[in-house]
Amino acid sequence: MTKRRNVKPVYSMCVQPSFIIGTNNEDGSPNFAPITWVSVTHEAGDGYLLVISMSGTKATKLNVLRTGIFSANLVSTDMLPLMDYFGSRHAKDGKKDGIACAVSRGEVLDVPVLDLSRWVYECEVSRAVETGDSVTFFCAIRNIQMDERLVCKDPFDVDLTVLNPVIYSGKYHSLGKLLGGIGDFL
Ligand SMILES: Cc1cc2nc3c(=O)[nH]c(=O)nc-3n(C[C@H](O)[C@H](O)[C@H](O)COP(=O)(O)O)c2cc1C
């Protein structure tokens, strides 16, 4: 048995995926910021909803509230300098153009996309829920751009080792081995 100790509920341990969110500023220029409060849920039909929470008055949140669209660019370990840079600057203090990165437009939605990312969701907000100073957006995924090296036989067949994602829970981590699929441990 694992020996555990009881502590105050002040720690935020949640194994989080790392995404850099691309939005359009009011002047049409792109803005990027890391957001790791990201998950998915399901509603009627086939599609998934991306669930993403943003707190405070950051430009990314205001841009999403204003335009209803954004890109979610999965962060692979080679993108950590981008994640750190975009996460330590605020768009309200000026353009985040102090780091080189190639940017394209989405294939389906008019959103800025990071060329380096191996998995990009193009999202459109379908519902927003406020809790305190945070807003959680439930978003239809209008398009997925996936690395051409990925071969997915079905929606659950995604080999994360190809994507080499940054895992976040207050510190940056990388992924271990692929252990198997559903049912392999029965
Ligand atoms: C690793 C990391 C994860 C973050 N995750 C979130 C998040 O999930 N939600 C959020 O509201 N802000 C998050 N932030 C904070 C924003 O990225 C940060 O405030 C950024 O400067 C906002 O940029 P903007 O003002 O251009 O929108 C995160 C920052 C870092 C560095």
The ligand as a Gaussian input file, in Angstrom:
#p B3LYP/6-31G(d) Opt

LIG

0 1
 C        2.950000      27.013000     -18.434000
 C        1.846000      28.034000     -18.425000
 C        0.522000      27.632000     -18.387000
 C       -0.521000      28.568000     -18.351000
 N       -1.813000      28.127000     -18.314000
 C       -2.811000      29.039000     -18.228000
 C       -4.165000      28.591000     -18.175000
 O       -4.461000      27.391000     -18.242000
 N       -5.145000      29.524000     -18.063000
 C       -4.854000      30.862000     -18.007000
 O       -5.798000      31.672000     -17.900000
 N       -3.593000      31.320000     -18.096000
 C       -2.565000      30.441000     -18.205000
 N       -1.274000      30.870000     -18.280000
 C       -0.991000      32.319000     -18.233000
 C       -0.940000      33.003000     -19.601000
 O       -0.303000      32.243000     -20.589000
 C       -0.172000      34.331000     -19.423000
 O       -0.895000      35.137000     -18.516000
 C        0.089000      35.053000     -20.710000
 O        1.040000      36.065000     -20.466000
 C       -1.169000      35.690000     -21.286000
 O       -0.827000      36.358000     -22.453000
 P       -1.819000      37.432000     -23.109000
 O       -1.981000      38.544000     -22.115000
 O       -1.115000      37.860000     -24.357000
 O       -3.097000      36.734000     -23.373000
 C       -0.219000      29.956000     -18.353000
 C        1.125000      30.356000     -18.403000
 C        2.144000      29.414000     -18.441000
 C        3.578000      29.882000     -18.499000

